[in-house]
Amino acid sequence: MILNTTHHNPEHKQIIADLVGSPFSLVQKLKMKGVGSKRMIIDEVSPNMQSMMNKVSDLNYGNIELRPKGVLVMINQGLKNFTWIIPYYQLVIYKTNGSSLHAQGRFVHFRNNKTFKENKKFFDKLLNEKVKYDMQYAMPQNT
């Protein structure tokens, strides 16, 4: 689900909390050493997300925030902000010449440059959180 979060809307806060959980508390954020990525350059998006990209040759930026049950991908288009809500069970991450997040028939590919390299620890944390979430719902193995 993608929301236009340019202006504050209390309904959006509730929708986000229902899908991926409320934000982590300050203590949890400190223990995790942060829950947000630095700003990254978006190289490519799926055709159904082209409307959120700048029409001219400006760079498109995005960042990711961890939530207990998923992630929020924030995309900036000029003065507008969009938030893509992805529960962990829908999230697929590919690491090819940068990194791309896939879910709900959409994808965002982040460019492999200096800002992406600065986010390596964040992506490690994101993968660990996804694995922790997936382990809660893992199917029991027959031995």
C-alpha positions in Angstrom: 0.0 0.0 0.0 1.3 3.4 -0.9 0.2 6.6 0.9 0.7 10.2 0.1 2.2 11.4 3.4 3.0 15.0 2.3 0.5 16.3 4.8 -0.2 14.9 8.3 -3.2 12.6 8.3 -4.2 10.7 11.5 -5.8 7.9 9.4 -2.4 7.2 7.8 -0.9 6.7 11.2 -3.5 4.1 12.1 -3.2 2.3 8.7 0.6 2.1 9.1 0.3 0.9 12.7 -2.2 -1.8 11.6 0.0 -3.1 8.8 3.5 -2.9 10.2 3.2 -2.0 13.8 3.7 1.2 15.8 7.1 2.9 15.8 9.8 1.4 18.0 10.1 3.1 21.4 13.1 5.4 22.1 14.7 2.7 24.3 14.3 0.1 21.5 15.7 2.6 18.9 18.7 3.2 21.1 19.3 -0.6 21.7 19.0 -1.2 17.9 21.4 1.7 17.2 18.7 3.4 15.0 15.9 2.2 12.9 16.2 4.4 9.8 18.5 4.3 6.8 20.3 7.3 5.4 19.0 8.8 2.2 19.7 6.7 -0.9 19.4 7.4 -4.6 16.6 5.5 -6.4 17.8 4.1 -9.7 14.7 2.4 -10.9 11.1 1.6 -9.9 8.5 -0.7 -11.3 6.2 0.8 -14.0 3.2 1.0 -11.5 5.3 3.4 -9.3 6.6 5.8 -12.1 4.0 8.4 -11.1 5.9 9.0 -7.9 9.2 9.7 -9.6 10.4 13.2 -10.8 9.5 13.8 -14.4 12.7 15.8 -15.1 16.2 14.5 -14.8 16.4 15.2 -11.0 17.6 12.4 -8.8 15.0 10.6 -6.8 15.7 9.9 -3.2 14.3 7.4 -0.7 15.0 6.0 2.7 13.7 3.0 4.8 12.4 2.8 8.3 12.1 -0.4 10.3 8.9 -1.2 12.1 8.2 -4.3 14.3 6.2 -6.1 11.5 7.6 -4.6 8.4 9.3 -1.6 6.8 8.3 1.8 5.4 9.9 3.0 2.2 9.7 6.8 2.1 10.1 8.3 -1.4 10.5 12.0 -2.1 9.2 13.6 -5.3 9.9 17.3 -5.2 7.9 18.6 -2.3 5.7 15.5 -2.1 6.3 12.5 0.1 5.1 9.0 -0.5 5.3 6.1 2.0 5.2 2.5 0.7 4.1 0.1 3.5 5.6 -3.4 3.3 4.9 -6.1 5.9 7.9 -8.5 6.3 5.9 -11.5 5.0 5.6 -9.7 1.6 9.2 -8.3 1.5 11.8 -9.7 -0.9 15.3 -8.2 -1.0 17.7 -8.6 -4.0 21.2 -7.5 -3.8 22.4 -6.9 -7.4 24.4 -3.8 -8.2 22.8 -2.0 -5.3 19.7 -3.4 -3.6 16.1 -3.7 -4.6 13.0 -4.2 -2.4 10.2 -6.1 -4.0 6.6 -6.6 -2.7 3.0 -6.3 -3.8 4.0 -6.5 -7.5 6.2 -3.4 -7.2 9.9 -2.8 -6.7 12.4 0.0 -5.8 16.0 -0.3 -6.8 18.6 1.7 -4.9 21.8 2.8 -6.6 25.1 1.2 -5.5 27.1 4.4 -4.6 28.7 6.0 -1.6 25.3 6.6 0.2 24.3 3.0 -0.4 27.6 1.7 1.0 27.0 3.9 4.1 23.8 1.9 4.6 25.4 -1.5 4.7 24.9 -1.9 8.5 21.3 -0.8 8.1 20.6 -3.5 5.4 22.2 -6.1 7.7 19.9 -5.0 10.5 16.9 -5.1 8.0 17.8 -8.7 7.0 18.2 -9.7 10.7 14.8 -8.3 11.6 13.1 -10.0 8.6 14.7 -13.4 9.6 13.6 -12.9 13.2 10.0 -12.2 12.0 10.1 -15.2 9.6 11.3 -17.5 12.3 8.2 -16.7 14.4 6.0 -18.2 11.7 8.3 -20.9 10.3 6.7 -24.2 9.4 7.8 -27.0 11.8 10.2 -29.5 10.1 9.3 -33.2 10.1 12.2 -35.3 11.2 
